[in-house]
Amino acid sequence: MARFEQYLKETFNHYGFPLTEHQAAQFSLFRTELQRWNEHINLTAITDDDEIVHKHFLDSLRVLKHISLGSGDSVIDVGTGAGFPGIALKIYLPDFRLTLVESSKKKVSFLKYLVAELNRCRIVNAHQRIDVEIFAERAEVCAQQQKHIGAYDWVFTRYVAAIRDSAVYCIPLLKPTGKWVAYKSGDETIETEINNSSARSNALGGVVETVLKNPKFNRNYVVIRRCTSQSSS
């Protein structure tokens, strides 16, 4: 365990994400539980230590090179699966408020167990607790509930659903100043996907603000903001 935590710290630091001892311990525990639970339920196809670090942990965090999550910001991770990017971001930046949405009851069981274990993991002070709300709902249901509508500064999605299909349940979650960040692979189809989604996104009050590209890691981030002028036009 100590050897893996050292590897975590060295690797994260190499990519500009220095870890405290506490964070390294939490990421190490995340990896251990992900592998252990994955023997019984299908959480991820990525199970190798090195791939978990690069393709799950660091892939979740690299968006922070492009955006800033403020202290107290409200974040919702829609279709979080095994907790990516939400829990990885929360370990690294504990001061924002996180909500996870996942429809699979088995994955929700894992998420609840993981959060509880993270909060037992070498706690230094209460400020470092991983406080998370977890909703075992389909995203479409979540987006129709009053407590979620217009409630979030940031929406994150890191799955294969097209922006056009996700817009109907992601854009309504945003505050008037909120932004939705869709993690996408860094291939050439992203422009086509954006073009195919523009009419629906605009109708829902959203507009693509920018596409943040990271070709070195085959990753794009499509940033969609609430278009406040849409409602007044």
N, C-alpha and C positions, 0 to 999 in steps of 0.2 A: 504493500500500500504506500509506504513512504517513498519507494522508488518511483511509483507511478505519479505521486504528487509532485515530485521533483521534476519529472518529465513534463507534467502539466505546466508548471511554473516557467520552465525554460521555453517551452513551445509557445505559450501564450505571450510571454515577454517578447519573443522574437517577432511576433506579429503586432506588437504594440498594445497588448492587453495584460499588463502586469497584474499578478494575483497576490492577494494576501494569503497567509497560512490558512486562514479560515475559509476563504474562497476555494483554495486548492483542495482542502478537505471535502468541501461540499461538492465540487465537480467530480472528485474521485468517487464519492458515495453515489452520485448520480449515475456514473458509468457502471458501478458495481450492480446497482439495483436494476438498471436498464438491461444488463446482460442476464441477471438472474431471472427477472420476470419474463424476459424474452424466450426463455426455455419453455414457458408454459402458455404464453399468449403472444400473438403476433404484434409486437410493438414497432419493430424496425427490421429492415433487411441488413442494416449496418451494425455489425457486432464486434468487429476488430477494434482493438484499443486505439490504434492510430487513426482509423477512419472515424471512430466516434469523436475523437478530439477535433479532427479537421472538418469532417462533413456534417457534424451535428453542433458541437460546442462553438467552434470558431466561425462556422457558417452562420450561426445565429447571431454572433456578436459583431461581425464585420459591418453590419449596417450602421453601427455607432460611429464609423469613420465618416458617415455622410449626414447623420441626423443627431440631434441632441434630445435626450429624454430628460425633462426637468424634474426636480424634486417635487413630488406630489402629483405629477401627471397621471392621468387615468389611462390605462392601456388594456386593450382586450385582444387576446390571441384566439382567433377563430379557427377551429379545426386543429387544435394544438397537437393532437396525437399523443406522443410520449413527452410533451412539454417543450417543444421547439417551435419558435424561438423563445417563448415566454419565460419559462423557468430559467433557462440559461441566461437571459438578460437580467432576470430578477436576482440571480446569484451575484452577477457582476455589478449591478446597480440596484441596491435594495430599497432606494427611496421613492420609487414610483409605485402606484397602486395597480395591481395586476388582477385581471379576470381571465380565466381560461374557459373556453367553450369546446366541448368534445361530446359527440353523440354516442360513442362506444362506451358502454357501461364497464367493460373490462379495462379499458384504458383509463377511465375515470377512477376506477379502483386503484390502479397503479399510481395515478397522479396524487390522489389523496394520501396514499401510503408514503410516496416519495416526499411530499411536502412535510409530513409529520417527521420522517427520518431526518430530513435536512435541518429541521428545527431542534433535533437532538444532537446534531453534529458539532461538537466543540463550540457551543455557544459562548461568545465573548460578552455580549450584552444584548438586551432586548432589541436594540436598534437593528441588529443584523438578522432578525427573524425573517423567514420567508412567508410573509402574510399574503395569501392568495385566495381568491374566490373561485370556486370551480362549479361550472354548470353542466350537468349531464343532459344537454339539449341539442337538438339540431339547430344549426345557425339560423335557419329560417324562422324557427320558433322564437329564438332569443331576440331577433330583430323586430319582433312584433310586440315585445313586452315593454311596458311604459318605462320601467326602471332602466332599460338599456338604450332606448331611443334617444339619440342626441346626447349621450352621456360620456363619450370618450374623446380624449385628446389624440389618441393613436389607436388605429386598428392594424393588426399584423396578420398576414396570412402567409403560410409557407407550405403550400400543397399544390397539387397539379390542376385544380379547377381553373377554368379560364376566368379572366377578369370580368368578362361579360356576364358569366353565370354567377359570380360572387358579388357583383355590384349591388344586387337587389337586397342582400342582407348585410353588406359591409358599410355602404354609404349611409344608411339610416342611423347607424350607431354613432356617427361622428358628431361632435360639437360643431357649431358654426365655423370655428377656427381649426377643426380637427383635420388629421391627415391619415389616409390609409396607405400602408406600405405593403405591397404585394411582392414577395420574394419570387423571382423567376429565374429559370436557367438562362445562361448567357448565350443563347443561340440566336439565329437570325430571324426566328419567327415572332419575336417580341413585338416588332413594329406592326405586323399583321394582326396580332392579338389586340393591340391597343386600338388600331383602326376599327376592328370589328366590335369593340366595346364602347366606342365613343358616344354613339347615339343613346344607348341605354344609360351609360354613366351620366351624361348630360341631363337626361330626363329625370334622373333621380337626384340631381343637384350636385353632381361631382364632375371634376375635370382633371385630366392628367396634368400634373404640374411639371414633372420631370421624370426622366429615366436615368437612374444612377447606375453606371456600368462598372463592373469589376471583372474585366476579361481574364485576369490572371487566375481567378478562382471560378470562372465560368458562372458568374452570378450577376443578375440585374435586379434592381429594386425599382419598381414602378410606384411613384408617389402620386396619389390621387387626393386632392383637397376638396373640401366643401366649397362650392361655388355660390357665395352668398348673393351674388347678383341674379342668380337663376330664379330665386323665389320672388324677386322684386320686378322682374321683367314681365 
